[in-house]
Amino acid sequence: MNLATLDATAQAELVRSREVAATELVEAAIERIEKLDPTLNAVIHRRFEKAREEAKRADPDAQPFPGVPLVLKDAGCQQAGEPHHQGMAVLRDSGFRETRDAWLTERFRAAGFAVVGRANAPELCTLPTTEPVAYGATRNPWSLDHSTGGSSGGSAAAVAAGLVPVAHASDGGGSIRMPASCCALVGLKPSRNRISRGPMEGESWGGLSVEGVVTRSVRDTASVLDCIAGSDVGDPGFAPPLRGSLREEAARAMTDSSGALRIGVRSEAFVGGDPTDPDCVAAVEKTAAALEGLGHELSPGGPEALDDEGILATQGVVVAASLAASLEVWSERIGREIALDELEPVNASAIQAARALRAVDYITARNALHAYARRVVAWWETRDLLLTPTLTDPPPRLGEVRGDLSAEDGLALRRRFGWLTPPFNITGQPAISLPVHWTAAGLPIGVQLVAAPGREDLLVRVAAQLEATFDWASRRAPCHA
């Protein structure tokens, strides 16, 4: 039996039926990591012995994912005694290790997952690729010359290559959805405050960044979110309550009789981006045709506010200020000031600029983002979903997106990839990337669906319908899996 081809739900069912022991799942994951990861460079911190012990303690009768192997992104989801470097060479060199678990880590453990390691991420999670100077590039299992996207690229590569069936991820501007698109995975960015970031954080990047997972199946995404969703003591906000089990929503999607959904369709980039690549247009067109075939009502267009180009700089103020604050925290935690020349240039420049900001500049930017969100979200008063490409260009080659690019080159890359994911971090809406298309060269192309705040149920329902229609799980495996 090739466990690597099974999603987390199927692996858990084998353990519950006693066909496979939880320890066997972990041993299979360890074997694949040792075999494939020297090439992929996805899992940068290994904890094999501890994962074996966690698998021994798994309870098939009480836990939904007993012994199912998992990697945690090396940014957030802190784990006591384990490295947590956020792609920073200075933290790597200091040998920094966390002192306590995040509540999310505890929820993964309670669900039965065995954590086999931590996954690579770009420095401070600021780039849409995973090529940190500290740990080197993670390579895409579909093509070793191409990027996995970022910032959850290590997690995405690990799942795409079958090292593990599910991985923790986070998304502050597309960092779940972009790697999902680049690696042919399901990647759902939940609503703001859906998953607690406590106790070390209340919010990240001023509420722009949220936690989640990347998976190979809609049912895994739904089931894991059922396990980890929920606010906790002292959280700064609360997401609208889910309308029921997301796993049950996915299971009944094909027999759902609640009527057609109203779906807007837009293939073009936002805010003056470059023309959309034909393969990305084709992905949207084939998805739109499938949705019409499923009985949904489609119409062109989306919120006009998405073309407000001024919002780019405003969001940048909040992110830069958050990075500067984060660097202060890390300096305190390792016991010395971290100099800007110890960071990659893109982050050093952002933090230097942020230090010149006034408190009123930050608050003004936050207020402007809230006003933008109100204008965007109003569109969903008469629509249910928006369909777009996840990216308006196929996965870039390694080395194209770097931490030392000039401001001009960085803007050119932003326009190339379409600015399609960050607006929904501003609005706090749930959005999902689905693997519906491949280029002639075999590179994955994803599409994005966006729902109103709190409506993950709609995303899961339609994603399950599209999964059944396209049957992407039966496609060939990546070249390096």
PyMOL commands that set and color helices and strands:
alter all, ss='L'
color gray80, all
select helices_A, chain A and resi 3-5+8-16+22-40+48-56+89-94+103-110+123-125+153-160+177-183+205-207+218-228+246-251+253-255+278-293+304-307+311-334+340-342+345-354+359-381+407-417+423-427+456-470+472-474
alter helices_A, ss='H'
color red, helices_A
select strands_A, chain A and resi 43-46+69-73+114-119+166-171+186-189+210-215+262-265+297-300+385-389+431-438+444-451
alter strands_A, ss='S'
color yellow, strands_A
deselect
rebuild
show_as cartoon
